[in-house]
Amino acid sequence: MALLNILTVNCGSSSLKASLFKSDGQRRNFHYAHIDDDKSASLRRAFDALLKDLGKEQPDIVAHRFVHGGDVSDAARMIDDTEHNRLQQLIQLAPLHMPANLLGVEICSKLFSVPQIACFDTAFHANMPALSKRLPISQSLNMHRFGFHGLNYAYIAKLLPSMIGKTAHKKVIVAHLGSGASLCLLENLHSVDTTMGYTPAGGIVMGTRSGELDPGVMLELAQRYSAKALKQMVFHHMGLLALSDGESADMQNLLASNTPAAKFAVDYFCQQVRGAIGAMAAKAGGVDALVFSAGIGEHAAAVREKICDPLAFLGFAIDKNLNQTHAANIASVGSKPILIIAADEEIMMRDLCAALVAQRTSSSF
């Protein structure tokens, strides 16, 4: 089978990220921010810019990141009519992400006459044990915890052995901290627990999402607001934005601010992450390494320090100089490993694409 040019596409709520992995091994990265409130129009303009920037270099296949894959354990699937219809049924489970993911497929089908593949963030957690996957509700409701950010967790699991050797196969907690945030407990490089649940709104506090809430709070809010208004609030007006009294959902802005509300939001976030690390360590009977990833995890030294300073009882201690320079391992002498690994879902998508293509006959293409 000939080598392929693989274009990976990540249609987010605020930007389009893409990477072209060329058949000669080279990689080109692209990023386009949405420029107005009309997300559909902005995304279409972003793809127009991508098409122009690609020039004569066209893909042989396009891989799309899908936040929710539903009840499938496949990490990647070819997008035919049946699969497209199935994905449309999942919009209500991730309304902040799935519409943009599906719009990306629609646009690419018009721009490129090539096969398209869906790569799922949920698949990495599909085989979590029942104690982690089950929700404390009747099984007749057919609802369970899915977990998210799986493409990045899979990428990190792939890198860990080369970074920390045999420790990688022990108990490792990965903190994917960005505007969306979650943690994952790895054992033998597999997901055995994660903080997000049935939708990407659960778990620890995020930029505009609250994370876990007392169900009674949601019942009370449901009395005060319409279903449409409540959905808007849950995905767009909670989290750091609410904790900072509306100042910002962006951690970089909050860290730069001197207001008491901004400081409170930062402290709240760090306490929640610490709490999740402690809970996972307790469930696992210990933890052997800690990894930070994604925008906040990779770039916010102050946040990493606030999270790790109280974790000495678990054997973690940050070297403040290494932390400030964002070194690959920021642990002090005698500490268990504390790593920073840049998120790269695109490499995982490329590999999943290549593997799926290899399984199919050349006549399919």
PEPE-V117786 format. One record per helix or strand of 2 or more residues. SS is the DSSP state (h for helix, s for strand). FROM is the first residue (numbers start at 1). TO is the last residue. If there is no record, write none. Layout:
SS/FROM/TO, SS/FROM/TO
This chain:
s/6/11, s/15/21, s/27/33, h/39/54, s/61/66, s/76/78, h/81/88, h/91/93, h/98/111, s/115/120, h/123/125, h/130/133, h/139/141, h/150/169, s/171/177, s/181/187, s/190/194, h/215/224, h/227/236, h/239/243, h/251/256, h/260/284, s/289/293, h/294/299, h/301/314, h/320/324, s/337/340, h/345/359, h/362/364
